[in-house]
């Protein structure tokens, strides 16, 4: 594609995004996201509790006191900390993927509605 074709395609995407935002205020997007988050928590309570614990452990080990506690607990403490950090990162990646899928699905639905 030429640079002019790229610019034209980008302008079209920007115009479509602006139309979406003018047709539906951001507060509705936020409300929908909140409802989706609540539904996810209701469907997966143990996963959310585990993720919250893992994030808390990961953040705690980044503090000075947390690092001292991790070295005091020895090898098993370090394994648990590493596992918690890996779990937190995995949950973050899954959430990002779901967000991207939802945005893509929403775009496809809006394109179908426009046709």
C-alpha positions, 0 to 999 in steps of 0.5 A, spaced: 500 500 500 502 506 498 502 512 504 496 515 501 492 509 501 494 508 508 492 515 510 486 514 507 484 508 511 487 511 517 482 517 516 476 512 515 478 508 521 478 515 525 471 517 522 468 511 524 471 511 531 468 518 532 461 516 529 461 510 534 463 515 540 458 520 538 453 515 537 454 512 544 457 516 550 463 513 554 459 512 560 455 507 556 462 503 555 464 504 562 457 501 565 458 495 560 465 494 562 463 494 569 457 489 568 462 485 564 467 485 570 461 483 575 459 477 571 466 475 570 467 475 578 460 472 579 462 466 574 469 465 577 469 467 584 475 463 586 479 465 580 478 472 582 480 471 589 486 467 587 488 473 582 487 478 587 492 474 592 497 473 587 497 480 585 497 482 593 503 477 594 507 480 588 506 487 590 508 485 597 514 482 595 516 488 591 516 492 598 522 492 602 519 488 608 516 483 603 523 482 600 526 481 607 520 476 608 521 472 602 529 471 603 527 469 610 522 464 608 528 460 604 527 456 597 519 455 598 518 462 599 521 464 593 518 458 589 511 461 592 513 468 590 515 466 583 508 462 582 504 468 584 508 473 580 507 468 574 499 467 576 498 474 576 502 475 569 498 470 566 491 473 569 493 480 566 495 477 559 488 473 559 484 479 561 488 483 555 486 478 550 479 478 552 479 485 552 481 485 545 476 480 543 471 484 546 473 490 542 474 486 536 467 483 536 464 489 538 467 492 532 464 487 527 457 487 530 457 495 529 460 494 522 454 489 521 449 493 523 452 499 519 451 494 513 
